[in-house]
Amino acid sequence: MGMKAPFVDKTRYFAFIRTDDGKSLLLKRQDVSTRGANEGDDLVQRGLLSSDETLVTLNLDDSLARLWRGADLYLYTCATTGSPAHVSRLHVRLSSHRASLWITLAVLLSLYTFVAYLTRRTNHTLLSFIRSLDPIRLTVGPDGRASLSKLQVLFFSLIVFGLILLLALQTGNLTDISGTVVALLGINGIGATIAKGTDAKRLTISPENRAWLLRKGWITATAPDIDLTKARWSDLITTGQEFDVYRFQSFVFAIVVGFTMIAGGFTQLSAFTIPETILSIVGLSQAVYIGGKLVVPTETKDLNAALDDLRDREKKFRDAATSVKKAPVATLQEAITLAGPNAYDAFLDRARDVSALFTSQTNIAVASTALEPSFS
């Protein structure tokens, strides 16, 4: 706690606690320590204390602690006479640090499990649900690979929430969040959003081809499930099959910053700062990570090109039959007779190739009857 008094070295302080239900405790001398406040302290950062004033630290055991137990804290400044030079009083809440920590860990685990439960598949089993607890699968991208940006958002969100909850359990108060923490969450949140949009643009079949596939019966209106089994921890530091130094850089700096926040605890959350150079590296890594997604070729691009070609071949086959008849063609057999079996066989061979490419990428099998050219 802070004392609105200039720090004087070797000044002795004593503390006395009386709980709301009548229990009391006089702290031993060695359990009360003082030092001068500095610019990096939370109370100074929040403008509640000056850098030349006094910080008092009390070392309490759990004998008086109970969840949010109210108590009056008295702080005495010694004087040469028999009476204290100053007496300060503050009403506080006392909670067991160990109990608060265990409750926080239990809440975080329950929240994480609940999120995994909400995102489970409809045909899940107990074993598949246990596997879905893997953070890599929980934050998988639309391409079925592990998403570094989504994992970072989850990682930092759990840390900040856990520290705020721990403070609330111990003191009954909420802590402020420093601008650096907000910026850190914002960088990763914006990165995850842009990465999601980039993946959607790169991995989505074009509207024209999607409409054609729906008419042909190759796909249904219901989006297929993402194959979570493809997600690997190695996806976090690789692009394709190559080691990605920028992904690795973003990954390791996130770990360092995250554990630094945990080590500082909730008392430093409102004053937590990251050097601007490190924050710039985090932002640059996110920018390069997203840029890498834009330049990496995907199978979807090849599939769209193949589908465009197949649609064009189907149109040419119909046009060839129509130009001979000088009227719309009603059946496939009539079109084969008019356009010739060679044109039909060439289209069918190309359709088989495209369907094989489509199946390899989407894991959706195409019926042989769906390969025939359409006339409606």
N, C-alpha and C positions, 0 to 999 in steps of 0.2 A: 504494500500500500504506500501511498505518498503522504508525506507530511509537509504542510505549507509552512515550512521553516527552513532557514539556511542550514546546509549540512555543516556540522562541526565535528571534526574527527574526535574519537574517544568519548563522545557523549553517550551516556548509558541510558538505555530504554528498558522498561519492563512492561509486560503485557498481562492482562487479566481478562478471562472470558467467563461470562455468565450466560447460560442458555435460557431460553424462554420458560423451560420447565424447572428451573431452579438449580441445575448442576453448574459447578464452577471449576475453574482451573487457573492457577497462577503459573505462567510459563517460566521455565528456568532461564537464567541469564544467557546461556549459550544458545537458546532457541530463538533469541531476538537479535538480529544483525541489521546494521545500517550501512548505507553508502550514499555517495552523492549521485543524483540523477544525471543522465547525459542525454544527448540529442537522440540517441537510438532507442531510448526506453519508450514503452507503449504510452505511459501517462503523459510524457513530454510530447510525443507525437500527436496525441489527442488534445493538447492544450490544457490539460488539467494540472500540470506541474511544470515548474521552471527547471532549467538544467542545473541551477545552483541550489536546488532544494533537496529534501531528504527522502530517500526510499528506504522503507522498513520491510524486512522479510521475516515472517514468522514460520517456524518449523513446528507443525502440529502433527500429532499422531491421530489415529482414528477413534480414540476413546470417547470423544464428545461428538463424533460425527454421526449424522443420520441424514437421510435424503432431505435436503433443504431445511435442515434444522435451524431455526432462528436463534440468534445469540447476540449479546452486547459485548463488543470488544473495547476494552479500555487500554490505552497506551499512556504510560507514565514516563516523564522525563525527570531524571534524578537531579537533585540539587544538593548543595552543601548542608542545608538545613534538614530537619526531619520530614518536612512535607515535600511532595513532588513539585518541581518547578512548573510543569505543565501536565494537564490531564486531557486526553482526547478520547472521544467516544464515538463508536460507529456500530450501527446495527448490520450484522452480516448473516450469511447463510453458510452452514457447515454441512458438507457432504463428504462421505468417504471417497477418497481418490480411487482406491482399488475397486469399490463397488461401482462408481461412476464409469470407470474405464471398462469394466466387464459389461455393464449395461450398454455402453456405446458400441462395443464390439458386437454384442448380440443384436442390436438394432441394425447395424451395418450389414451383418450377415443375413439377417431376416429380410432386409430391404433388397439385397442383392439376389437372394433366392426367389423372392416374390417377383422381381423383374424377370428373372429367367423363366419363372412359371407362366407369367403373362405372355411371353413371347414364344412359348412352346408350340410345337406343331400339333395339329388336331389328332394325328395318329401316333402320338408319342407313347413310349413305354417308360418304365422306371429307369432303365439303363440309358435310354436316349436322353431323358431329362437330366440325369446325373452328368452325362457328357456335355449337355448344353450349359452347365455351370462354368465351363471353361470360358474365361473372359474373351478369348480369341473368337469363339463361336458366338458369344453374345454380341460382339461388336463387329461381326462380319460385314463386308461390303456387298453391294449388289452383284459383284462378279464372283462371290463365293470365297474371296481371299480375305485375310485378316486386314482390318482397316486401322492404320496407325493413328490417324486423327481421331477416330471415334473412341479408340482405346484410351487415348490421352484425356479426352473429355471425361470419360467415365472415371479414370484414375484421379484426376484433380477434383472432380465433383465429390467423390467419396471422401477424399481427404478433408476438404473444406467443410463438408457437412458433418463429418465425424468430430472435427475440432470444435465447431460451433455447438454441437450437441453435448460434448464433454463439458464445455464451459457452462451451458445451461443446467446440466445435472449437478455440477459442483457449486454453482453460485446462484442459480435461479435467474441469471441475466443473459442477455445476448451480446455478442461481441460485434464490433464493426469489422469490415473487411477492407484492407488497404487497396489503394488504386492499382498496385502491382498485381495483386491477386485477381482483381477484376479484369485487368488487361490480359493476364495469363489465361483466364477462362475464356475471355473474348477471342484471343488469338486462336486457341484450339477449337472453340465453337465455330468461328467463322471458317477455319480451315476444314473442319468436318463437313460443314454445309456446302462449301464450294466443291470439296472432293466428291460429295454425294451427287451434286449436279453434274460434275465432270464425268463421273462413272455412268450416270444415267444417259448422258449424251453419247458416250462412247460405246455403251453396251446395249443400247436399245435398237431394236429393228425399226426401220423407217416406217412411218404411218402407211405409206402406199403398200409396202411389202407385208405389213401386219394385216391390213385389210384383205389382201390377196390370200394370205395364209389362213385367215378366218373363213373366207369363202370356200377354200379348198379343203378345209377340215384338218389342216396340219396342226393347228393350235385351237384352243378354246378361249372364251372370253376371260376365264379365270387364270390369273397369273400363276405360273408354276412355282413351286417352292425352291428356294435357294439351296444348293447343295452345300451344306455346312461341313461335310467331311473333307472338302478341299482346303479348308482354312488351316494354316500352319503358323507356328510362331516365327518361322523363318520368313514369312511374308512381310513381317515388320521391317526387315532390313534388306530386302531384295526387291528388285524390279525385274519381272520375268524370271530368269534363272541367274541373274547377275547380282552381285553384292552392290547395294546402293549406299554410298557413303553419306548422302544427305539424310536418308531415312535413319541410318545408324546414328548420325549426329543428333537428330531430333529425338530419337528414342532415349539415348543416354542422358541428354540434358533434361528431359522430362523426369527421369528417375532421380537425378541429382536434386532438381528443384523440389520434387515431391517429398523426398525424404528430409530435405532441409526444412520444409514446412512442418513436417511431423516432429522433427527434433526441436524446433522453436516452440511448438505447442500453441494452444489457443491464446496464451498471454501475448504472443508476438503477431497474431493474425492480423490485427488492425494496423500494425506498424511493419509488417513483413515487406521487405523490398528485395528486388533482384537488381544487380548492376545492369545499367542500360545496355552494356555490350552483350551480356548474356541474354537479356530479353530480346535484343536485336537478332542474335543468333537463332533463338527459338522461332521468331517471326520469319527470318530468312529461310530456315529449314522447312517451315510450313509452306512458304511460297515455292521453293524448289520442289518439294514433295508433290504439290498440286500441279506444277508445271511438268513434272515427269509423267504424270498421268495423261497429260494432253498429247505428248509426243510419242508415247508407247503405242505401237500398232496393236490392234485387237482382231480376234477372229470374227467379231461382229461386222467389222468393216468389210471383210472378205465375203461374209455371208450375205450382206446387203447387196454387194456387187453381183454375186451369183444369182440371187433372187431377182434382181433387176433384169439380168440377162435371160433368165428363164421366163419371166413375164413377157419379155419382148419376143422370145421365140414362140410362145403360145399365141401371141397376137399375130405374128407373121404366119403361123400355121393356119389360124382361122381365116386370115385375109386371103391366103392362097386358095383355100377351098371356096371362099365366098366369091372371089374374082372369076373362078371358073363357072360357078353356078349363076352368077349375076344376081344372087339373092341370098338371104341368110341361110346358114346351114343348121339343120335341126338336130342331127345325131352325130356321134363320133364316127360310126361306120361310114356314113355318107361323106364326112370330111376326109377320111382316109382314102376313100375311092377317088375323090376330087383332087386332093392335094398330092396323093401318091404315098405308098407305104414307106418310101425312103425318107420323106420329110417327117412322117410320123415316128419312125424308128429313131431318127436323129434327135427329135424332141424328147422321146422317152429315155434315151441314153443320158441326155443332159439332165433330165428330171431326176434320174436315179443318183447321179453324181451330187446334185444339189441337196437331195434328201439325205444322203449320207453325211454331207457336211453339216446340215441342219441338225441331224440326230447327234452327231459327235459334240456339238456345242450345247444343245439344249437337253439332251438325254430324252427326247421325245421321239418315239418311233413313228414312222409314216407308213400308213397302209398302202399297199400296191395300187389299190383302186383310186387313191388320192393323187396318183401321179399322172393320170390321164388329163389331157387338155379339156378345159371347160368351154361350154357354148351358151351359157346363160349368166 
